[in-house]
Every structure is written in structure tokens, then in C-alpha cells.
Amino acid sequence: MTRSPATLLLARHGQTVWHAENRYAGVSDIALTDEGRRQARQLGDWAARNGVDAIWTSTLSRAIETARPACEALGLTPRRAHELRECDFGEVEGRTLAEFAAGQPERAREYRADPVAHPFPGAEDPRAAAARGAAALRRIAAGHPGQRVLVVAHNTLLRLVLCELLSIPLGAYRRVFPRLLNGAVSELRIGEQGGALLSLNVPCAPDTLNVPCAPEAPGAPGAPDAPPVPGVSP
């Protein structure tokens, strides 16, 4: 008997101090800013308006804190999965891409060309991160057939996982998904036939329509070749 697919509401955590400075946070446990807490409250209000049956987060505090208002609004106890943590960025943890490029320009050029074939020195293999994240989402979906599940996780991890589940080459993740907005929701349906992306990067402000976002133009904040902009994380 075919089971109803789960709908996963993938949300990036709220802004942190490092993300406000365009620094890679990765596995470093960095607190939310006041803006990040505001984004978390907006996500909680959105979840209360749109209906959520269960909530999962990564084990990093910025994801847990972002999910808290939704949990309180819905009376749900969050579940945590270590596999949903952000990628480890190795030597670039706490640094900007511009700072890395200033010291290692060739490595930075290789990373921009293909971040999977040429990850940062000492970083987690992006292919391994994609595999663990995709396995976690498949497991969550299998445990919540026919339900709507809010999953609060991280920018790079979620982009890699979307590529993995939608059969997009992993090396293209920065081009296909330039960035996920803090606190925004992307709707992914996962069933026995695979995954389908229903919406991408939808902000949680009141009265926001649940429609796909247009791709960002080259040079826009957060696009692959854009210069660093404060408040826009890599």
C-alpha cells in the first residue's frame, strides 16, 4: 500500500553574529542576533498560521532557538538530529570568503569554480554532508507520512541536500541555490517516488504568498560571484 508523502518545510535558522558579518559559522555554535530572534518569531507565527504536525532541528543552538517560537505556538516538542548540523568549514570557520581569498587566492578560485571538488582546507567532504543530510530527511519523511514537518537546519547543508534529493549535481549547489534566507521556508515533498520541490526561499512575513522565489541574478547579494555583503551569509 502506497503511503502519503510527507511535506517537509525546510527553514534556515535565524541570523547569527557571524552571519551578520558574512562569516562561515559551520559547526561553531554561534548565538542568534536580535534580528535572528525576530526571524524566529516570524517563523513561529508562520507555522501557527500554516499548520505543522512535527518539528525537527539540528543539534546546533541557532537552529534549536529558531524553532522555539514555533514549538511554543503549536505545543510541540522538537526532535533533534545530529545529521542536520551544518557542514564543518575547516580552516574557514569564523572567516569570510574574502579573508580566505586574500591568503589563498588559488584555493579560493578553485572553491568558487567547484566547491565540492575543492572544499576548504580541513573541511568536511560536501558529498558526505549531502549524504547524511539526505538520509536524515528521508528518515524524517518516512516517520511522518502525510504530515507537514518543520525542519530547521542550515544554509549549505540544506542546499547540498536539495541537490542530492533532486538529482542536481552537487558541485552546482552555489549556482542553483545561491543562498537560503534566514528564517525563510522551502517546501519539499518526499514520498516513495522521490522528492519534489514545491516552493523555495519563501519569507515568513505575514501575508507572504507561498510561491517559488525567482533565481537571484549574478552579482546579487548572496549570488555565487557577488562580493561579500554584511548580513548575507555564504
Biotite code that builds the C-alpha atoms (Angstrom):
import biotite.structure as struc

atoms = struc.array([
    struc.Atom([0.000, 0.000, 0.000], chain_id="A", res_id=1, res_name="MET", atom_name="CA", element="C"),
    struc.Atom([1.390, 3.385, -1.016], chain_id="A", res_id=2, res_name="THR", atom_name="CA", element="C"),
    struc.Atom([1.828, 5.805, 1.858], chain_id="A", res_id=3, res_name="ARG", atom_name="CA", element="C"),
    struc.Atom([1.029, 9.500, 1.561], chain_id="A", res_id=4, res_name="SER", atom_name="CA", element="C"),
    struc.Atom([4.175, 11.595, 1.093], chain_id="A", res_id=5, res_name="PRO", atom_name="CA", element="C"),
    struc.Atom([5.422, 13.843, 3.854], chain_id="A", res_id=6, res_name="ALA", atom_name="CA", element="C"),
    struc.Atom([5.782, 17.569, 3.288], chain_id="A", res_id=7, res_name="THR", atom_name="CA", element="C"),
    struc.Atom([9.000, 18.904, 4.773], chain_id="A", res_id=8, res_name="LEU", atom_name="CA", element="C"),
    struc.Atom([9.093, 22.635, 5.491], chain_id="A", res_id=9, res_name="LEU", atom_name="CA", element="C"),
    struc.Atom([12.808, 23.358, 5.367], chain_id="A", res_id=10, res_name="LEU", atom_name="CA", element="C"),
    struc.Atom([13.786, 26.528, 7.223], chain_id="A", res_id=11, res_name="ALA", atom_name="CA", element="C"),
    struc.Atom([17.173, 28.088, 7.651], chain_id="A", res_id=12, res_name="ARG", atom_name="CA", element="C"),
    struc.Atom([17.924, 29.277, 11.186], chain_id="A", res_id=13, res_name="HIS", atom_name="CA", element="C"),
    struc.Atom([17.819, 32.972, 12.095], chain_id="A", res_id=14, res_name="GLY", atom_name="CA", element="C"),
    struc.Atom([20.735, 35.349, 11.685], chain_id="A", res_id=15, res_name="GLN", atom_name="CA", element="C"),
    struc.Atom([23.758, 34.953, 13.985], chain_id="A", res_id=16, res_name="THR", atom_name="CA", element="C"),
    struc.Atom([26.567, 37.354, 14.823], chain_id="A", res_id=17, res_name="VAL", atom_name="CA", element="C"),
    struc.Atom([28.891, 35.646, 12.342], chain_id="A", res_id=18, res_name="TRP", atom_name="CA", element="C"),
    struc.Atom([26.312, 35.544, 9.571], chain_id="A", res_id=19, res_name="HIS", atom_name="CA", element="C"),
    struc.Atom([25.712, 39.268, 10.080], chain_id="A", res_id=20, res_name="ALA", atom_name="CA", element="C"),
    struc.Atom([29.418, 39.706, 9.245], chain_id="A", res_id=21, res_name="GLU", atom_name="CA", element="C"),
    struc.Atom([29.260, 37.203, 6.352], chain_id="A", res_id=22, res_name="ASN", atom_name="CA", element="C"),
    struc.Atom([31.436, 34.693, 8.231], chain_id="A", res_id=23, res_name="ARG", atom_name="CA", element="C"),
    struc.Atom([31.200, 30.933, 7.855], chain_id="A", res_id=24, res_name="TYR", atom_name="CA", element="C"),
    struc.Atom([29.751, 29.519, 11.083], chain_id="A", res_id=25, res_name="ALA", atom_name="CA", element="C"),
    struc.Atom([29.671, 25.818, 10.223], chain_id="A", res_id=26, res_name="GLY", atom_name="CA", element="C"),
    struc.Atom([29.829, 23.636, 13.320], chain_id="A", res_id=27, res_name="VAL", atom_name="CA", element="C"),
    struc.Atom([30.731, 26.583, 15.580], chain_id="A", res_id=28, res_name="SER", atom_name="CA", element="C"),
    struc.Atom([27.829, 27.185, 17.969], chain_id="A", res_id=29, res_name="ASP", atom_name="CA", element="C"),
    struc.Atom([27.081, 30.881, 17.457], chain_id="A", res_id=30, res_name="ILE", atom_name="CA", element="C"),
    struc.Atom([24.144, 32.673, 19.091], chain_id="A", res_id=31, res_name="ALA", atom_name="CA", element="C"),
    struc.Atom([21.308, 34.426, 17.284], chain_id="A", res_id=32, res_name="LEU", atom_name="CA", element="C"),
    struc.Atom([21.301, 38.201, 16.974], chain_id="A", res_id=33, res_name="THR", atom_name="CA", element="C"),
    struc.Atom([18.244, 40.295, 17.847], chain_id="A", res_id=34, res_name="ASP", atom_name="CA", element="C"),
    struc.Atom([17.388, 40.140, 14.145], chain_id="A", res_id=35, res_name="GLU", atom_name="CA", element="C"),
    struc.Atom([17.739, 36.360, 14.253], chain_id="A", res_id=36, res_name="GLY", atom_name="CA", element="C"),
    struc.Atom([15.330, 36.156, 17.186], chain_id="A", res_id=37, res_name="ARG", atom_name="CA", element="C"),
    struc.Atom([12.865, 38.333, 15.280], chain_id="A", res_id=38, res_name="ARG", atom_name="CA", element="C"),
    struc.Atom([13.130, 35.963, 12.318], chain_id="A", res_id=39, res_name="GLN", atom_name="CA", element="C"),
    struc.Atom([12.496, 33.042, 14.675], chain_id="A", res_id=40, res_name="ALA", atom_name="CA", element="C"),
    struc.Atom([9.315, 34.703, 15.951], chain_id="A", res_id=41, res_name="ARG", atom_name="CA", element="C"),
    struc.Atom([8.157, 35.273, 12.379], chain_id="A", res_id=42, res_name="GLN", atom_name="CA", element="C"),
    struc.Atom([8.759, 31.609, 11.620], chain_id="A", res_id=43, res_name="LEU", atom_name="CA", element="C"),
    struc.Atom([6.741, 30.668, 14.706], chain_id="A", res_id=44, res_name="GLY", atom_name="CA", element="C"),
    struc.Atom([3.847, 32.865, 13.592], chain_id="A", res_id=45, res_name="ASP", atom_name="CA", element="C"),
    struc.Atom([4.048, 31.372, 10.093], chain_id="A", res_id=46, res_name="TRP", atom_name="CA", element="C"),
    struc.Atom([3.972, 27.827, 11.471], chain_id="A", res_id=47, res_name="ALA", atom_name="CA", element="C"),
    struc.Atom([0.921, 28.634, 13.590], chain_id="A", res_id=48, res_name="ALA", atom_name="CA", element="C"),
    struc.Atom([-0.900, 30.056, 10.541], chain_id="A", res_id=49, res_name="ARG", atom_name="CA", element="C"),
    struc.Atom([0.042, 27.314, 8.098], chain_id="A", res_id=50, res_name="ASN", atom_name="CA", element="C"),
    struc.Atom([-0.192, 24.157, 10.171], chain_id="A", res_id=51, res_name="GLY", atom_name="CA", element="C"),
    struc.Atom([2.695, 21.954, 11.255], chain_id="A", res_id=52, res_name="VAL", atom_name="CA", element="C"),
    struc.Atom([2.434, 18.441, 12.698], chain_id="A", res_id=53, res_name="ASP", atom_name="CA", element="C"),
    struc.Atom([6.003, 17.941, 13.935], chain_id="A", res_id=54, res_name="ALA", atom_name="CA", element="C"),
    struc.Atom([9.249, 19.881, 14.326], chain_id="A", res_id=55, res_name="ILE", atom_name="CA", element="C"),
    struc.Atom([12.830, 18.701, 13.840], chain_id="A", res_id=56, res_name="TRP", atom_name="CA", element="C"),
    struc.Atom([16.041, 20.686, 14.229], chain_id="A", res_id=57, res_name="THR", atom_name="CA", element="C"),
    struc.Atom([19.768, 20.207, 14.031], chain_id="A", res_id=58, res_name="SER", atom_name="CA", element="C"),
    struc.Atom([21.660, 19.946, 17.304], chain_id="A", res_id=59, res_name="THR", atom_name="CA", element="C"),
    struc.Atom([23.236, 23.411, 16.971], chain_id="A", res_id=60, res_name="LEU", atom_name="CA", element="C"),
    struc.Atom([21.777, 26.072, 19.255], chain_id="A", res_id=61, res_name="SER", atom_name="CA", element="C"),
    struc.Atom([20.985, 28.536, 16.464], chain_id="A", res_id=62, res_name="ARG", atom_name="CA", element="C"),
    struc.Atom([18.608, 26.009, 14.900], chain_id="A", res_id=63, res_name="ALA", atom_name="CA", element="C"),
    struc.Atom([17.108, 24.999, 18.248], chain_id="A", res_id=64, res_name="ILE", atom_name="CA", element="C"),
    struc.Atom([16.481, 28.635, 19.223], chain_id="A", res_id=65, res_name="GLU", atom_name="CA", element="C"),
    struc.Atom([14.977, 29.421, 15.821], chain_id="A", res_id=66, res_name="THR", atom_name="CA", element="C"),
    struc.Atom([12.473, 26.577, 16.222], chain_id="A", res_id=67, res_name="ALA", atom_name="CA", element="C"),
    struc.Atom([11.499, 27.509, 19.788], chain_id="A", res_id=68, res_name="ARG", atom_name="CA", element="C"),
    struc.Atom([8.708, 30.031, 18.967], chain_id="A", res_id=69, res_name="PRO", atom_name="CA", element="C"),
    struc.Atom([7.078, 27.540, 16.581], chain_id="A", res_id=70, res_name="ALA", atom_name="CA", element="C"),
    struc.Atom([7.244, 24.812, 19.227], chain_id="A", res_id=71, res_name="CYS", atom_name="CA", element="C"),
    struc.Atom([5.650, 27.104, 21.802], chain_id="A", res_id=72, res_name="GLU", atom_name="CA", element="C"),
    struc.Atom([2.942, 28.318, 19.409], chain_id="A", res_id=73, res_name="ALA", atom_name="CA", element="C"),
    struc.Atom([1.958, 24.783, 18.411], chain_id="A", res_id=74, res_name="LEU", atom_name="CA", element="C"),
    struc.Atom([2.583, 22.974, 21.692], chain_id="A", res_id=75, res_name="GLY", atom_name="CA", element="C"),
    struc.Atom([5.042, 20.615, 20.009], chain_id="A", res_id=76, res_name="LEU", atom_name="CA", element="C"),
    struc.Atom([8.200, 19.061, 21.432], chain_id="A", res_id=77, res_name="THR", atom_name="CA", element="C"),
    struc.Atom([11.062, 19.364, 18.942], chain_id="A", res_id=78, res_name="PRO", atom_name="CA", element="C"),
    struc.Atom([13.140, 16.393, 17.926], chain_id="A", res_id=79, res_name="ARG", atom_name="CA", element="C"),
    struc.Atom([16.815, 16.800, 17.050], chain_id="A", res_id=80, res_name="ARG", atom_name="CA", element="C"),
    struc.Atom([19.035, 15.087, 14.514], chain_id="A", res_id=81, res_name="ALA", atom_name="CA", element="C"),
    struc.Atom([22.821, 15.432, 14.597], chain_id="A", res_id=82, res_name="HIS", atom_name="CA", element="C"),
    struc.Atom([22.874, 14.668, 10.867], chain_id="A", res_id=83, res_name="GLU", atom_name="CA", element="C"),
    struc.Atom([21.153, 18.020, 10.214], chain_id="A", res_id=84, res_name="LEU", atom_name="CA", element="C"),
    struc.Atom([24.080, 20.056, 11.580], chain_id="A", res_id=85, res_name="ARG", atom_name="CA", element="C"),
    struc.Atom([25.854, 22.461, 9.262], chain_id="A", res_id=86, res_name="GLU", atom_name="CA", element="C"),
    struc.Atom([28.941, 21.420, 7.300], chain_id="A", res_id=87, res_name="CYS", atom_name="CA", element="C"),
    struc.Atom([32.299, 21.801, 9.008], chain_id="A", res_id=88, res_name="ASP", atom_name="CA", element="C"),
    struc.Atom([34.147, 24.502, 7.044], chain_id="A", res_id=89, res_name="PHE", atom_name="CA", element="C"),
    struc.Atom([37.575, 23.627, 8.410], chain_id="A", res_id=90, res_name="GLY", atom_name="CA", element="C"),
    struc.Atom([40.102, 26.460, 8.265], chain_id="A", res_id=91, res_name="GLU", atom_name="CA", element="C"),
    struc.Atom([37.437, 28.927, 7.135], chain_id="A", res_id=92, res_name="VAL", atom_name="CA", element="C"),
    struc.Atom([35.243, 28.606, 10.250], chain_id="A", res_id=93, res_name="GLU", atom_name="CA", element="C"),
    struc.Atom([34.782, 32.145, 11.556], chain_id="A", res_id=94, res_name="GLY", atom_name="CA", element="C"),
    struc.Atom([36.281, 33.747, 8.438], chain_id="A", res_id=95, res_name="ARG", atom_name="CA", element="C"),
    struc.Atom([34.823, 35.368, 5.343], chain_id="A", res_id=96, res_name="THR", atom_name="CA", element="C"),
    struc.Atom([35.451, 34.104, 1.840], chain_id="A", res_id=97, res_name="LEU", atom_name="CA", element="C"),
    struc.Atom([37.252, 37.374, 1.102], chain_id="A", res_id=98, res_name="ALA", atom_name="CA", element="C"),
    struc.Atom([39.645, 36.775, 4.009], chain_id="A", res_id=99, res_name="GLU", atom_name="CA", element="C"),
    struc.Atom([40.340, 33.258, 2.779], chain_id="A", res_id=100, res_name="PHE", atom_name="CA", element="C"),
    struc.Atom([40.894, 34.505, -0.784], chain_id="A", res_id=101, res_name="ALA", atom_name="CA", element="C"),
    struc.Atom([43.354, 37.131, 0.405], chain_id="A", res_id=102, res_name="ALA", atom_name="CA", element="C"),
    struc.Atom([45.620, 34.438, 1.843], chain_id="A", res_id=103, res_name="GLY", atom_name="CA", element="C"),
    struc.Atom([44.965, 31.596, -0.606], chain_id="A", res_id=104, res_name="GLN", atom_name="CA", element="C"),
    struc.Atom([43.687, 33.120, -3.862], chain_id="A", res_id=105, res_name="PRO", atom_name="CA", element="C"),
    struc.Atom([44.141, 29.966, -5.956], chain_id="A", res_id=106, res_name="GLU", atom_name="CA", element="C"),
    struc.Atom([42.287, 27.769, -3.453], chain_id="A", res_id=107, res_name="ARG", atom_name="CA", element="C"),
    struc.Atom([39.512, 30.358, -3.336], chain_id="A", res_id=108, res_name="ALA", atom_name="CA", element="C"),
    struc.Atom([39.238, 30.343, -7.151], chain_id="A", res_id=109, res_name="ARG", atom_name="CA", element="C"),
    struc.Atom([39.008, 26.550, -7.149], chain_id="A", res_id=110, res_name="GLU", atom_name="CA", element="C"),
    struc.Atom([36.331, 26.657, -4.464], chain_id="A", res_id=111, res_name="TYR", atom_name="CA", element="C"),
    struc.Atom([34.251, 29.157, -6.406], chain_id="A", res_id=112, res_name="ARG", atom_name="CA", element="C"),
    struc.Atom([34.539, 27.014, -9.546], chain_id="A", res_id=113, res_name="ALA", atom_name="CA", element="C"),
    struc.Atom([33.527, 23.760, -7.817], chain_id="A", res_id=114, res_name="ASP", atom_name="CA", element="C"),
    struc.Atom([33.013, 23.829, -4.024], chain_id="A", res_id=115, res_name="PRO", atom_name="CA", element="C"),
    struc.Atom([32.513, 20.060, -3.878], chain_id="A", res_id=116, res_name="VAL", atom_name="CA", element="C"),
    struc.Atom([35.651, 19.053, -5.774], chain_id="A", res_id=117, res_name="ALA", atom_name="CA", element="C"),
    struc.Atom([37.659, 21.752, -3.969], chain_id="A", res_id=118, res_name="HIS", atom_name="CA", element="C"),
    struc.Atom([36.292, 22.242, -0.426], chain_id="A", res_id=119, res_name="PRO", atom_name="CA", element="C"),
    struc.Atom([38.052, 24.468, 2.086], chain_id="A", res_id=120, res_name="PHE", atom_name="CA", element="C"),
    struc.Atom([41.200, 23.052, 3.745], chain_id="A", res_id=121, res_name="PRO", atom_name="CA", element="C"),
    struc.Atom([40.257, 20.775, 6.619], chain_id="A", res_id=122, res_name="GLY", atom_name="CA", element="C"),
    struc.Atom([36.557, 20.963, 5.783], chain_id="A", res_id=123, res_name="ALA", atom_name="CA", element="C"),
    struc.Atom([34.033, 18.134, 5.773], chain_id="A", res_id=124, res_name="GLU", atom_name="CA", element="C"),
    struc.Atom([33.608, 16.419, 2.412], chain_id="A", res_id=125, res_name="ASP", atom_name="CA", element="C"),
    struc.Atom([30.460, 18.058, 0.964], chain_id="A", res_id=126, res_name="PRO", atom_name="CA", element="C"),
    struc.Atom([29.442, 14.704, -0.531], chain_id="A", res_id=127, res_name="ARG", atom_name="CA", element="C"),
    struc.Atom([29.406, 13.161, 2.930], chain_id="A", res_id=128, res_name="ALA", atom_name="CA", element="C"),
    struc.Atom([27.399, 16.105, 4.275], chain_id="A", res_id=129, res_name="ALA", atom_name="CA", element="C"),
    struc.Atom([24.866, 15.753, 1.462], chain_id="A", res_id=130, res_name="ALA", atom_name="CA", element="C"),
    struc.Atom([24.527, 12.026, 2.107], chain_id="A", res_id=131, res_name="ALA", atom_name="CA", element="C"),
    struc.Atom([23.983, 12.355, 5.867], chain_id="A", res_id=132, res_name="ARG", atom_name="CA", element="C"),
    struc.Atom([21.529, 15.232, 5.456], chain_id="A", res_id=133, res_name="GLY", atom_name="CA", element="C"),
    struc.Atom([19.535, 13.469, 2.746], chain_id="A", res_id=134, res_name="ALA", atom_name="CA", element="C"),
    struc.Atom([19.389, 10.289, 4.820], chain_id="A", res_id=135, res_name="ALA", atom_name="CA", element="C"),
    struc.Atom([18.055, 12.307, 7.760], chain_id="A", res_id=136, res_name="ALA", atom_name="CA", element="C"),
    struc.Atom([15.317, 13.917, 5.675], chain_id="A", res_id=137, res_name="LEU", atom_name="CA", element="C"),
    struc.Atom([14.308, 10.590, 4.161], chain_id="A", res_id=138, res_name="ARG", atom_name="CA", element="C"),
    struc.Atom([14.096, 9.105, 7.653], chain_id="A", res_id=139, res_name="ARG", atom_name="CA", element="C"),
    struc.Atom([12.036, 12.033, 8.933], chain_id="A", res_id=140, res_name="ILE", atom_name="CA", element="C"),
    struc.Atom([9.695, 11.816, 5.939], chain_id="A", res_id=141, res_name="ALA", atom_name="CA", element="C"),
    struc.Atom([9.242, 8.071, 6.429], chain_id="A", res_id=142, res_name="ALA", atom_name="CA", element="C"),
    struc.Atom([8.290, 8.670, 10.056], chain_id="A", res_id=143, res_name="GLY", atom_name="CA", element="C"),
    struc.Atom([5.674, 11.310, 9.228], chain_id="A", res_id=144, res_name="HIS", atom_name="CA", element="C"),
    struc.Atom([3.670, 10.073, 6.212], chain_id="A", res_id=145, res_name="PRO", atom_name="CA", element="C"),
    struc.Atom([1.037, 12.559, 5.116], chain_id="A", res_id=146, res_name="GLY", atom_name="CA", element="C"),
    struc.Atom([2.198, 15.135, 7.663], chain_id="A", res_id=147, res_name="GLN", atom_name="CA", element="C"),
    struc.Atom([3.728, 18.611, 7.482], chain_id="A", res_id=148, res_name="ARG", atom_name="CA", element="C"),
    struc.Atom([7.077, 18.714, 9.264], chain_id="A", res_id=149, res_name="VAL", atom_name="CA", element="C"),
    struc.Atom([9.089, 21.843, 10.015], chain_id="A", res_id=150, res_name="LEU", atom_name="CA", element="C"),
    struc.Atom([12.826, 21.137, 9.742], chain_id="A", res_id=151, res_name="VAL", atom_name="CA", element="C"),
    struc.Atom([15.141, 23.914, 10.972], chain_id="A", res_id=152, res_name="VAL", atom_name="CA", element="C"),
    struc.Atom([18.685, 23.481, 9.712], chain_id="A", res_id=153, res_name="ALA", atom_name="CA", element="C"),
    struc.Atom([21.437, 25.310, 7.828], chain_id="A", res_id=154, res_name="HIS", atom_name="CA", element="C"),
    struc.Atom([22.259, 27.116, 4.593], chain_id="A", res_id=155, res_name="ASN", atom_name="CA", element="C"),
    struc.Atom([24.962, 24.973, 2.989], chain_id="A", res_id=156, res_name="THR", atom_name="CA", element="C"),
    struc.Atom([23.680, 21.664, 4.354], chain_id="A", res_id=157, res_name="LEU", atom_name="CA", element="C"),
    struc.Atom([20.161, 22.279, 3.035], chain_id="A", res_id=158, res_name="LEU", atom_name="CA", element="C"),
    struc.Atom([21.403, 23.371, -0.399], chain_id="A", res_id=159, res_name="ARG", atom_name="CA", element="C"),
    struc.Atom([23.542, 20.254, -0.705], chain_id="A", res_id=160, res_name="LEU", atom_name="CA", element="C"),
    struc.Atom([20.641, 18.070, 0.412], chain_id="A", res_id=161, res_name="VAL", atom_name="CA", element="C"),
    struc.Atom([18.257, 19.659, -2.080], chain_id="A", res_id=162, res_name="LEU", atom_name="CA", element="C"),
    struc.Atom([20.722, 18.850, -4.851], chain_id="A", res_id=163, res_name="CYS", atom_name="CA", element="C"),
    struc.Atom([21.092, 15.281, -3.583], chain_id="A", res_id=164, res_name="GLU", atom_name="CA", element="C"),
    struc.Atom([17.337, 14.667, -3.394], chain_id="A", res_id=165, res_name="LEU", atom_name="CA", element="C"),
    struc.Atom([16.517, 16.402, -6.686], chain_id="A", res_id=166, res_name="LEU", atom_name="CA", element="C"),
    struc.Atom([19.336, 14.763, -8.699], chain_id="A", res_id=167, res_name="SER", atom_name="CA", element="C"),
    struc.Atom([21.174, 18.051, -9.266], chain_id="A", res_id=168, res_name="ILE", atom_name="CA", element="C"),
    struc.Atom([24.996, 17.823, -9.463], chain_id="A", res_id=169, res_name="PRO", atom_name="CA", element="C"),
    struc.Atom([26.354, 18.671, -6.022], chain_id="A", res_id=170, res_name="LEU", atom_name="CA", element="C"),
    struc.Atom([29.082, 20.889, -7.434], chain_id="A", res_id=171, res_name="GLY", atom_name="CA", element="C"),
    struc.Atom([26.393, 23.252, -8.734], chain_id="A", res_id=172, res_name="ALA", atom_name="CA", element="C"),
    struc.Atom([24.758, 23.930, -5.372], chain_id="A", res_id=173, res_name="TYR", atom_name="CA", element="C"),
    struc.Atom([26.061, 27.516, -5.030], chain_id="A", res_id=174, res_name="ARG", atom_name="CA", element="C"),
    struc.Atom([24.869, 28.351, -8.547], chain_id="A", res_id=175, res_name="ARG", atom_name="CA", element="C"),
    struc.Atom([21.487, 26.612, -8.462], chain_id="A", res_id=176, res_name="VAL", atom_name="CA", element="C"),
    struc.Atom([20.674, 27.684, -4.893], chain_id="A", res_id=177, res_name="PHE", atom_name="CA", element="C"),
    struc.Atom([22.692, 30.901, -4.331], chain_id="A", res_id=178, res_name="PRO", atom_name="CA", element="C"),
    struc.Atom([21.538, 31.235, -0.735], chain_id="A", res_id=179, res_name="ARG", atom_name="CA", element="C"),
    struc.Atom([18.675, 30.422, 1.601], chain_id="A", res_id=180, res_name="LEU", atom_name="CA", element="C"),
    struc.Atom([17.300, 33.377, 3.509], chain_id="A", res_id=181, res_name="LEU", atom_name="CA", element="C"),
    struc.Atom([17.440, 33.317, 7.288], chain_id="A", res_id=182, res_name="ASN", atom_name="CA", element="C"),
    struc.Atom([14.056, 32.153, 8.561], chain_id="A", res_id=183, res_name="GLY", atom_name="CA", element="C"),
    struc.Atom([12.634, 31.500, 5.080], chain_id="A", res_id=184, res_name="ALA", atom_name="CA", element="C"),
    struc.Atom([10.860, 28.245, 4.193], chain_id="A", res_id=185, res_name="VAL", atom_name="CA", element="C"),
    struc.Atom([11.312, 25.873, 1.256], chain_id="A", res_id=186, res_name="SER", atom_name="CA", element="C"),
    struc.Atom([8.662, 23.189, 0.800], chain_id="A", res_id=187, res_name="GLU", atom_name="CA", element="C"),
    struc.Atom([9.850, 19.715, -0.184], chain_id="A", res_id=188, res_name="LEU", atom_name="CA", element="C"),
    struc.Atom([7.582, 16.713, -0.644], chain_id="A", res_id=189, res_name="ARG", atom_name="CA", element="C"),
    struc.Atom([9.221, 13.325, -0.138], chain_id="A", res_id=190, res_name="ILE", atom_name="CA", element="C"),
    struc.Atom([7.458, 10.073, -0.965], chain_id="A", res_id=191, res_name="GLY", atom_name="CA", element="C"),
    struc.Atom([8.254, 6.645, -2.310], chain_id="A", res_id=192, res_name="GLU", atom_name="CA", element="C"),
    struc.Atom([8.881, 8.110, -5.775], chain_id="A", res_id=193, res_name="GLN", atom_name="CA", element="C"),
    struc.Atom([11.450, 10.623, -4.551], chain_id="A", res_id=194, res_name="GLY", atom_name="CA", element="C"),
    struc.Atom([11.433, 14.346, -3.834], chain_id="A", res_id=195, res_name="GLY", atom_name="CA", element="C"),
    struc.Atom([9.638, 17.315, -5.377], chain_id="A", res_id=196, res_name="ALA", atom_name="CA", element="C"),
    struc.Atom([10.452, 20.944, -4.561], chain_id="A", res_id=197, res_name="LEU", atom_name="CA", element="C"),
    struc.Atom([7.175, 22.867, -4.246], chain_id="A", res_id=198, res_name="LEU", atom_name="CA", element="C"),
    struc.Atom([8.489, 26.270, -3.166], chain_id="A", res_id=199, res_name="SER", atom_name="CA", element="C"),
    struc.Atom([11.849, 27.861, -2.428], chain_id="A", res_id=200, res_name="LEU", atom_name="CA", element="C"),
    struc.Atom([13.029, 30.576, -0.052], chain_id="A", res_id=201, res_name="ASN", atom_name="CA", element="C"),
    struc.Atom([9.576, 31.897, 0.914], chain_id="A", res_id=202, res_name="VAL", atom_name="CA", element="C"),
    struc.Atom([9.863, 34.572, 3.643], chain_id="A", res_id=203, res_name="PRO", atom_name="CA", element="C"),
    struc.Atom([7.670, 34.141, 6.702], chain_id="A", res_id=204, res_name="CYS", atom_name="CA", element="C"),
    struc.Atom([6.377, 37.704, 6.950], chain_id="A", res_id=205, res_name="ALA", atom_name="CA", element="C"),
    struc.Atom([2.567, 37.925, 7.292], chain_id="A", res_id=206, res_name="PRO", atom_name="CA", element="C"),
    struc.Atom([0.596, 37.669, 4.045], chain_id="A", res_id=207, res_name="ASP", atom_name="CA", element="C"),
    struc.Atom([3.572, 36.301, 2.113], chain_id="A", res_id=208, res_name="THR", atom_name="CA", element="C"),
    struc.Atom([2.341, 34.177, -0.781], chain_id="A", res_id=209, res_name="LEU", atom_name="CA", element="C"),
    struc.Atom([3.596, 30.594, -0.844], chain_id="A", res_id=210, res_name="ASN", atom_name="CA", element="C"),
    struc.Atom([5.129, 30.787, -4.309], chain_id="A", res_id=211, res_name="VAL", atom_name="CA", element="C"),
    struc.Atom([8.573, 29.888, -5.612], chain_id="A", res_id=212, res_name="PRO", atom_name="CA", element="C"),
    struc.Atom([11.174, 32.652, -5.483], chain_id="A", res_id=213, res_name="CYS", atom_name="CA", element="C"),
    struc.Atom([12.845, 33.798, -8.693], chain_id="A", res_id=214, res_name="ALA", atom_name="CA", element="C"),
    struc.Atom([16.548, 32.958, -9.041], chain_id="A", res_id=215, res_name="PRO", atom_name="CA", element="C"),
    struc.Atom([18.917, 35.701, -8.000], chain_id="A", res_id=216, res_name="GLU", atom_name="CA", element="C"),
    struc.Atom([20.759, 37.498, -10.766], chain_id="A", res_id=217, res_name="ALA", atom_name="CA", element="C"),
    struc.Atom([24.557, 37.220, -10.919], chain_id="A", res_id=218, res_name="PRO", atom_name="CA", element="C"),
    struc.Atom([26.096, 39.830, -8.676], chain_id="A", res_id=219, res_name="GLY", atom_name="CA", element="C"),
    struc.Atom([23.081, 39.996, -6.358], chain_id="A", res_id=220, res_name="ALA", atom_name="CA", element="C"),
    struc.Atom([23.825, 39.678, -2.636], chain_id="A", res_id=221, res_name="PRO", atom_name="CA", element="C"),
    struc.Atom([24.442, 36.011, -1.929], chain_id="A", res_id=222, res_name="GLY", atom_name="CA", element="C"),
    struc.Atom([24.878, 35.015, -5.566], chain_id="A", res_id=223, res_name="ALA", atom_name="CA", element="C"),
    struc.Atom([27.975, 32.866, -6.276], chain_id="A", res_id=224, res_name="PRO", atom_name="CA", element="C"),
    struc.Atom([30.185, 35.666, -7.607], chain_id="A", res_id=225, res_name="ASP", atom_name="CA", element="C"),
    struc.Atom([28.804, 38.543, -5.550], chain_id="A", res_id=226, res_name="ALA", atom_name="CA", element="C"),
    struc.Atom([31.168, 40.433, -3.241], chain_id="A", res_id=227, res_name="PRO", atom_name="CA", element="C"),
    struc.Atom([30.624, 39.877, 0.481], chain_id="A", res_id=228, res_name="PRO", atom_name="CA", element="C"),
    struc.Atom([27.750, 41.915, 1.879], chain_id="A", res_id=229, res_name="VAL", atom_name="CA", element="C"),
    struc.Atom([27.235, 42.343, 5.638], chain_id="A", res_id=230, res_name="PRO", atom_name="CA", element="C"),
    struc.Atom([24.265, 40.310, 6.826], chain_id="A", res_id=231, res_name="GLY", atom_name="CA", element="C"),
    struc.Atom([24.343, 37.881, 3.900], chain_id="A", res_id=232, res_name="VAL", atom_name="CA", element="C"),
    struc.Atom([25.978, 34.603, 4.781], chain_id="A", res_id=233, res_name="SER", atom_name="CA", element="C"),
    struc.Atom([27.930, 32.430, 2.324], chain_id="A", res_id=234, res_name="PRO", atom_name="CA", element="C"),
])
